[in-house]
Structures are given as structure tokens and as C-alpha cells.
Amino acid sequence: MIPQVRPSEFAGWLQAQPTPPLLLDVREPWELQVASVRPDGFELVAIPMNEIPGRLAELPEDRPIACLCHHGMRSQNVAAFLARQGYTDVANIAGGIDAWSRERDAAVPRY
């Protein structure tokens, strides 16, 4: 089962990680132009969901990865895919960037 991390709990999740985590934003480029998170204590990598299989080598297996999308469904699918590929420290940001805007950073536009 993929751990679910609410944006309101993300700071605690960050602090609990043994190595600097990576936030994997799997939304489309146009979505990133509308709204994006600011890296703060984590590295931000944006790879659209459909490109993940071909770009898997870009994702480190030895770091925690939290997946993010608009509402949490695409990122859940990507997190499950990563787990099936052998990634052992993967989480989903429940509610996606929409919840991120409501719970963590109101400056992030909602769409």
C-alpha cells in the first residue's frame, strides 16, 4: 500500500526522511504553468505521467519520492508503478496540488 501524505502533513513527512526527498510532479507542462509548488527542503522534478516509464533512470532509487498531480489520482498511479519497479520509499500527496493550495500554500493557484 502506498503511503498517503496530506499537504498539511508534508512538513512532518519531510523531517522524517533519512535523505533529502524528491517531489515528483507528474502533471502536464500546461498545468505546471498554471500552478506549481516551490521547492523548500526537497528537490522538485517534473515528468509528465506518460513519460515516467521512459525516463525512469532519472529517478533515484535511494531517495524518498513523493508524487504529486492535480487531485492525487495520477500521482497515486505513478507511485504504485514506481513501487512495482522496485522503489521502496514512495508516497502519494493526497489531494494533489489542489489540496496543497488549500492546506499548505494559498499562493498556489487552484484550477
Z-matrix of the N, CA and C atoms (Angstrom, degrees):
N
C 1 1.456
C 2 1.537 1 109.25
N 3 1.290 2 115.89 1 135.17
C 4 1.466 3 122.46 2 -179.10
C 5 1.540 4 109.20 3 -81.83
N 6 1.328 5 117.86 4 125.40
C 7 1.469 6 119.83 5 176.08
C 8 1.531 7 111.17 6 -60.79
N 9 1.322 8 115.42 7 140.42
C 10 1.460 9 122.67 8 178.46
C 11 1.525 10 108.27 9 -107.78
N 12 1.328 11 116.31 10 124.43
C 13 1.462 12 121.37 11 -179.25
C 14 1.526 13 107.96 12 -117.75
N 15 1.320 14 116.43 13 118.08
C 16 1.472 15 120.34 14 175.44
C 17 1.532 16 108.06 15 -73.41
N 18 1.320 17 117.85 16 147.87
C 19 1.471 18 119.51 17 176.39
C 20 1.529 19 113.03 18 -54.39
N 21 1.319 20 116.78 19 -34.50
C 22 1.467 21 120.02 20 178.64
C 23 1.533 22 111.97 21 -67.02
N 24 1.340 23 117.66 22 -19.06
C 25 1.458 24 122.86 23 179.55
C 26 1.529 25 112.21 24 -102.22
N 27 1.332 26 116.92 25 -0.47
C 28 1.458 27 121.06 26 -171.45
C 29 1.526 28 112.80 27 -63.23
N 30 1.320 29 118.52 28 -38.37
C 31 1.470 30 121.00 29 179.99
C 32 1.526 31 110.18 30 -60.29
N 33 1.318 32 117.41 31 -43.06
C 34 1.455 33 121.06 32 177.65
C 35 1.519 34 111.88 33 -65.09
N 36 1.323 35 116.23 34 -39.24
C 37 1.471 36 120.80 35 177.15
C 38 1.530 37 109.63 36 -62.15
N 39 1.338 38 116.30 37 -43.97
C 40 1.467 39 120.14 38 178.69
C 41 1.523 40 111.41 39 -57.74
N 42 1.318 41 115.88 40 -48.32
C 43 1.464 42 120.61 41 -177.00
C 44 1.524 43 112.35 42 -64.17
N 45 1.321 44 117.36 43 -26.97
C 46 1.461 45 121.39 44 -177.76
C 47 1.530 46 113.02 45 -81.80
N 48 1.323 47 117.52 46 -7.67
C 49 1.465 48 120.17 47 -176.10
C 50 1.524 49 110.88 48 -81.52
N 51 1.343 50 115.92 49 137.63
C 52 1.465 51 119.94 50 -178.70
C 53 1.530 52 113.29 51 -74.13
N 54 1.322 53 117.52 52 -23.62
C 55 1.470 54 122.86 53 178.02
C 56 1.517 55 108.60 54 -133.31
N 57 1.333 56 118.19 55 158.44
C 58 1.463 57 119.90 56 -179.64
C 59 1.535 58 111.21 57 -57.18
N 60 1.325 59 117.12 58 123.16
C 61 1.455 60 120.14 59 -177.57
C 62 1.527 61 113.46 60 -79.43
N 63 1.297 62 112.70 61 166.73
C 64 1.459 63 121.83 62 177.61
C 65 1.524 64 107.20 63 -116.88
N 66 1.314 65 117.47 64 131.13
C 67 1.455 66 121.64 65 173.07
C 68 1.522 67 106.15 66 -98.48
N 69 1.321 68 117.01 67 117.74
C 70 1.453 69 123.17 68 -178.50
C 71 1.519 70 108.78 69 -100.79
N 72 1.329 71 115.77 70 108.18
C 73 1.465 72 121.72 71 178.21
C 74 1.524 73 107.35 72 -90.39
N 75 1.327 74 116.85 73 116.51
C 76 1.470 75 121.34 74 -174.38
C 77 1.534 76 112.44 75 -102.22
N 78 1.328 77 116.74 76 14.53
C 79 1.468 78 119.87 77 179.48
C 80 1.527 79 110.87 78 -77.71
N 81 1.320 80 114.81 79 167.24
C 82 1.457 81 122.26 80 179.82
C 83 1.536 82 110.41 81 -74.86
N 84 1.344 83 117.29 82 155.68
C 85 1.474 84 120.06 83 -178.74
C 86 1.527 85 113.70 84 -53.34
N 87 1.326 86 118.20 85 -39.40
C 88 1.468 87 119.39 86 -179.15
C 89 1.529 88 110.29 87 -64.21
N 90 1.327 89 117.55 88 -32.47
C 91 1.464 90 120.56 89 178.98
C 92 1.524 91 111.17 90 -69.68
N 93 1.326 92 115.66 91 -36.91
C 94 1.463 93 119.80 92 177.69
C 95 1.519 94 111.32 93 -63.80
N 96 1.331 95 116.39 94 -33.22
C 97 1.465 96 120.00 95 178.55
C 98 1.524 97 111.13 96 -69.45
N 99 1.331 98 116.64 97 -30.34
C 100 1.461 99 120.92 98 -179.78
C 101 1.529 100 111.03 99 -76.35
N 102 1.331 101 115.70 100 -44.59
C 103 1.465 102 120.02 101 -175.95
C 104 1.516 103 109.72 102 -154.50
N 105 1.319 104 116.30 103 137.67
C 106 1.457 105 120.72 104 177.97
C 107 1.522 106 109.14 105 -149.55
N 108 1.328 107 114.79 106 156.33
C 109 1.459 108 119.83 107 176.94
C 110 1.523 109 109.02 108 -89.27
N 111 1.322 110 115.34 109 156.28
C 112 1.463 111 120.98 110 175.56
C 113 1.520 112 108.35 111 -96.79
N 114 1.326 113 117.51 112 127.12
C 115 1.474 114 118.76 113 177.09
C 116 1.525 115 110.52 114 -61.82
N 117 1.301 116 115.27 115 127.89
C 118 1.461 117 121.08 116 179.92
C 119 1.530 118 107.55 117 -149.69
N 120 1.320 119 115.67 118 92.53
C 121 1.452 120 120.24 119 -177.13
C 122 1.512 121 113.70 120 88.69
N 123 1.315 122 116.20 121 7.26
C 124 1.456 123 121.76 122 179.24
C 125 1.521 124 109.03 123 -152.45
N 126 1.310 125 116.02 124 158.99
C 127 1.460 126 122.02 125 174.89
C 128 1.523 127 108.05 126 -90.82
N 129 1.317 128 116.90 127 137.56
C 130 1.461 129 122.26 128 178.51
C 131 1.521 130 109.27 129 -106.22
N 132 1.332 131 116.05 130 126.28
C 133 1.460 132 122.73 131 176.37
C 134 1.522 133 107.33 132 -126.94
N 135 1.324 134 116.57 133 130.90
C 136 1.464 135 121.28 134 178.96
C 137 1.526 136 109.44 135 -112.19
N 138 1.323 137 115.66 136 117.35
C 139 1.454 138 122.82 137 174.94
C 140 1.527 139 106.61 138 -137.40
N 141 1.332 140 118.72 139 116.54
C 142 1.465 141 119.57 140 179.18
C 143 1.533 142 111.61 141 -55.72
N 144 1.311 143 115.95 142 145.56
C 145 1.455 144 122.32 143 -175.71
C 146 1.526 145 113.07 144 -48.25
N 147 1.314 146 117.64 145 -46.45
C 148 1.467 147 119.90 146 -175.42
C 149 1.518 148 113.37 147 -70.62
N 150 1.331 149 118.25 148 -11.41
C 151 1.463 150 121.75 149 178.68
C 152 1.531 151 113.29 150 -96.80
N 153 1.324 152 117.26 151 -8.38
C 154 1.464 153 121.16 152 -175.44
C 155 1.534 154 112.16 153 -56.31
N 156 1.337 155 120.46 154 -50.10
C 157 1.472 156 118.49 155 -177.18
C 158 1.531 157 113.43 156 -56.55
N 159 1.306 158 118.08 157 -40.03
C 160 1.457 159 121.98 158 -179.11
C 161 1.520 160 114.14 159 -78.18
N 162 1.326 161 116.89 160 -14.75
C 163 1.462 162 120.62 161 -177.47
C 164 1.526 163 112.37 162 -118.25
N 165 1.317 164 116.47 163 19.35
C 166 1.456 165 122.14 164 -177.13
C 167 1.520 166 112.27 165 -55.35
N 168 1.320 167 117.22 166 -34.37
C 169 1.464 168 121.18 167 -178.51
C 170 1.533 169 112.40 168 -62.92
N 171 1.330 170 117.67 169 -17.62
C 172 1.464 171 121.22 170 179.08
C 173 1.532 172 112.36 171 -78.27
N 174 1.320 173 116.53 172 -11.55
C 175 1.460 174 120.80 173 -175.75
C 176 1.526 175 110.52 174 -104.09
N 177 1.323 176 117.08 175 120.50
C 178 1.463 177 120.07 176 -178.61
C 179 1.529 178 111.43 177 -69.46
N 180 1.301 179 116.04 178 137.37
C 181 1.466 180 120.61 179 178.63
C 182 1.523 181 112.14 180 -84.05
N 183 1.328 182 117.22 181 -13.82
C 184 1.460 183 120.79 182 -174.42
C 185 1.531 184 113.59 183 -101.65
N 186 1.324 185 116.63 184 15.15
C 187 1.469 186 120.41 185 177.95
C 188 1.520 187 109.89 186 -128.18
N 189 1.323 188 117.56 187 149.73
C 190 1.460 189 119.85 188 174.50
C 191 1.528 190 109.71 189 -64.62
N 192 1.326 191 116.33 190 140.92
C 193 1.462 192 122.05 191 178.80
C 194 1.516 193 108.48 192 -127.55
N 195 1.338 194 116.48 193 126.30
C 196 1.458 195 122.42 194 172.62
C 197 1.521 196 107.26 195 -109.49
N 198 1.319 197 116.68 196 126.92
C 199 1.468 198 121.70 197 -177.27
C 200 1.526 199 110.32 198 -97.01
N 201 1.331 200 115.45 199 141.23
C 202 1.465 201 122.60 200 -175.94
C 203 1.518 202 110.56 201 -134.50
N 204 1.324 203 116.84 202 138.57
C 205 1.472 204 121.89 203 171.23
C 206 1.536 205 107.45 204 -140.69
N 207 1.328 206 117.38 205 -153.59
C 208 1.458 207 120.36 206 -177.58
C 209 1.530 208 112.10 207 -73.82
N 210 1.349 209 116.58 208 -53.68
C 211 1.466 210 120.33 209 -177.42
C 212 1.526 211 113.82 210 -122.61
N 213 1.325 212 118.40 211 -4.06
C 214 1.454 213 120.76 212 175.36
C 215 1.515 214 116.45 213 110.52
N 216 1.326 215 118.77 214 -4.46
C 217 1.466 216 120.19 215 -178.48
C 218 1.528 217 112.28 216 -83.82
N 219 1.319 218 117.15 217 -48.81
C 220 1.471 219 119.14 218 178.56
C 221 1.517 220 110.18 219 -62.03
N 222 1.320 221 116.36 220 -42.88
C 223 1.461 222 119.54 221 -179.43
C 224 1.526 223 111.10 222 -64.88
N 225 1.322 224 117.95 223 -34.81
C 226 1.470 225 120.90 224 175.88
C 227 1.527 226 109.86 225 -62.61
N 228 1.321 227 116.86 226 -43.31
C 229 1.464 228 120.74 227 178.51
C 230 1.525 229 111.42 228 -63.71
N 231 1.325 230 116.87 229 -41.58
C 232 1.470 231 120.44 230 178.64
C 233 1.526 232 110.19 231 -66.35
N 234 1.322 233 117.72 232 -42.58
C 235 1.465 234 120.69 233 178.60
C 236 1.531 235 110.44 234 -59.93
N 237 1.325 236 117.06 235 -42.90
C 238 1.464 237 120.85 236 178.37
C 239 1.531 238 110.62 237 -64.67
N 240 1.326 239 116.70 238 -40.34
C 241 1.467 240 120.82 239 177.23
C 242 1.528 241 110.19 240 -61.19
N 243 1.327 242 116.81 241 -46.29
C 244 1.464 243 120.55 242 179.66
C 245 1.535 244 110.73 243 -60.60
N 246 1.324 245 116.44 244 -41.86
C 247 1.465 246 119.63 245 178.60
C 248 1.528 247 110.80 246 -61.73
N 249 1.314 248 117.02 247 -39.98
C 250 1.474 249 120.46 248 177.88
C 251 1.526 250 111.45 249 -66.72
N 252 1.326 251 117.23 250 -23.82
C 253 1.463 252 121.27 251 178.74
C 254 1.523 253 112.18 252 -86.71
N 255 1.318 254 117.67 253 0.69
C 256 1.453 255 120.90 254 176.66
C 257 1.516 256 115.70 255 104.73
N 258 1.322 257 118.20 256 0.81
C 259 1.465 258 120.81 257 175.94
C 260 1.529 259 107.45 258 -71.95
N 261 1.317 260 116.53 259 127.21
C 262 1.459 261 119.98 260 -171.78
C 263 1.527 262 114.75 261 -101.10
N 264 1.326 263 117.87 262 -15.62
C 265 1.465 264 120.75 263 -177.35
C 266 1.526 265 109.21 264 -125.08
N 267 1.332 266 114.91 265 77.11
C 268 1.463 267 121.90 266 -176.03
C 269 1.527 268 108.89 267 -124.89
N 270 1.333 269 116.04 268 137.91
C 271 1.461 270 121.80 269 177.25
C 272 1.524 271 109.32 270 -133.70
N 273 1.317 272 115.26 271 161.90
C 274 1.463 273 121.88 272 175.57
C 275 1.524 274 108.72 273 -113.35
N 276 1.323 275 116.23 274 136.81
C 277 1.466 276 119.77 275 174.96
C 278 1.519 277 107.08 276 -86.10
N 279 1.326 278 114.68 277 101.72
C 280 1.461 279 121.89 278 -175.85
C 281 1.526 280 110.74 279 -64.08
N 282 1.301 281 115.37 280 130.83
C 283 1.459 282 120.55 281 179.63
C 284 1.514 283 113.86 282 89.47
N 285 1.335 284 116.66 283 -10.10
C 286 1.465 285 121.66 284 174.40
C 287 1.515 286 114.43 285 63.04
N 288 1.316 287 113.87 286 -159.80
C 289 1.471 288 119.47 287 -177.02
C 290 1.526 289 111.17 288 -69.24
N 291 1.336 290 116.77 289 -23.43
C 292 1.458 291 119.58 290 176.35
C 293 1.536 292 109.44 291 -63.19
N 294 1.328 293 116.54 292 -46.01
C 295 1.466 294 120.40 293 177.25
C 296 1.526 295 110.63 294 -69.46
N 297 1.335 296 116.44 295 -34.41
C 298 1.469 297 120.51 296 177.83
C 299 1.530 298 109.02 297 -56.82
N 300 1.323 299 117.02 298 -44.16
C 301 1.464 300 121.81 299 179.37
C 302 1.530 301 111.11 300 -64.10
N 303 1.317 302 117.18 301 -41.98
C 304 1.467 303 121.33 302 -178.06
C 305 1.527 304 112.69 303 -74.47
N 306 1.336 305 117.57 304 -36.35
C 307 1.464 306 120.66 305 -170.57
C 308 1.528 307 115.01 306 -103.85
N 309 1.326 308 117.64 307 -25.40
C 310 1.477 309 119.37 308 -170.47
C 311 1.513 310 114.14 309 -122.45
N 312 1.335 311 117.72 310 -41.76
C 313 1.451 312 120.16 311 -174.10
C 314 1.531 313 109.78 312 -147.52
N 315 1.299 314 116.13 313 96.01
C 316 1.468 315 121.56 314 -177.00
C 317 1.531 316 111.92 315 -65.90
N 318 1.328 317 118.65 316 -13.63
C 319 1.464 318 121.26 317 178.30
C 320 1.526 319 111.21 318 -74.26
N 321 1.334 320 117.92 319 -15.99
C 322 1.468 321 121.13 320 176.87
C 323 1.521 322 107.79 321 -77.59
N 324 1.350 323 117.21 322 120.28
C 325 1.458 324 119.54 323 -178.78
C 326 1.531 325 112.86 324 -62.52
N 327 1.309 326 115.62 325 146.44
C 328 1.470 327 120.99 326 173.59
C 329 1.527 328 107.76 327 -97.96
N 330 1.318 329 115.57 328 145.05
C 331 1.465 330 120.42 329 178.47
C 332 1.497 331 110.11 330 -143.09
